[in-house]
Amino acid sequence: MGRLFKDYLSGKIYTCSSCRAHLALHEDIVSKSFQGRTGRAYLFNNAINISVGPKEDRMLITGLHTVADIFCNCCQDVLGWKYLEAYEETQKYKEGKFIIEKARMVKEDG
């Protein structure tokens, strides 16, 4: 196993609740009105220090989407998922964006 490379953010940020690795900027929030597996979740334009799992079709509240689970690069906890494809036209804005569950992140003033 090689040396772990981590990126860092500054300002208002969200970090992994398990290991505090930086995940996303507050300004990259698209919406706070999403539902994850464990409760509320936020939709972000960008995320760092994550790895993306295999893609799968998943039936979500808003219809069928192709998604891939995302994991913290540092502790390997499941954080949420990445939207790869939305099949309904009204859901296309989610493509390429990231869901991070509120229970899996902590807001910090980095």
N, C-alpha and C positions, 0 to 999 in steps of 0.2 A: 504494500500500500504506500502510495506517495504522500508527500506533504500536503496538508489541507491548505488551500488558498481561499481566503475569505475577503469579500468586499465590505466596505464600510460606508455608511451614509452619515450625513450631519443634518441637524435640524430636528423637527418633530418626526420621529420614526417609529416603526413597529418592529419588534424583535420576537424571536422564537421564545415561547413561554418556558421551554425546557432548558435551553442553553444560552439564550440571549443573543444569538447570531442576528445580525441586521437582516431584515426582510424587505421592507418597503418604506417609502416616504409617505407622510400624511397627505401631501399635495397630490399624490398619485391615486387617491381614493376616487373611484367613479361613483360608488353607491355603498351605503351602509345598510341597505334594506334586503339583504340576501339571507337565505336559509342554508346552512350547512348540515352535515350529518349530526353534529352535536348541539346545534342551536344557531344563533345569529352568525352571520359571516359578512365580510366586506369584499367588494369587487375592486381590484387594483389594476391600473394600466401596466405596471411593471412590478417585478419581484426579483430579488437577488439572493444568493446563497441557497438556491434551491436546485433540486434535480427533478426531472419530469419522468414519470413512470410510463408504462405502455398505454396506448390509446384504447378507449373502449366506448361503445355507444351506451349512453345512460339516459333513462327516462327521468327527467327532473320535473319540478313543479311547472315549469314553463314549456315543457315539451321535450322531444328527443334532441340530445346533443352528443357530439363526440368530444370526450374529455379525457384528460390524463391526470392521475393523482400527482400532487407535488409533495416533495419531501425536503426537510431541512438537510442541507449538505453536511452540517456539523454533527447532529444527533440522530438523524434519520427518522425523526417523527413525521407522521403524515400531517400536513398543514391544511390541505384543501385540494383544489384541482385547478387545472388550466383548461379553458374552453378552446378547443381546436376547431370545431365546426358547429354551427347552429343551422338547423334545417328549416326553421320558420323565419321569414323575412324580418319580422319584428324583433327577432333575437340576435340578428347578425352583429349588432354592436358589441356583443360579448366575445366574439372571436379574438383569440390572442391575449385575452385578459385572464387574470388570476383571482380565484376565490381563496381567501384565507379566513379560516374560522376564528371568531373572536376568542374562543377558549384556548386557541393555540398560539396567541400572540399577546404581547404586552406593549402598550404605548409608552414611549420614553422621549425625553427631550435631549436627544443626542447632541 
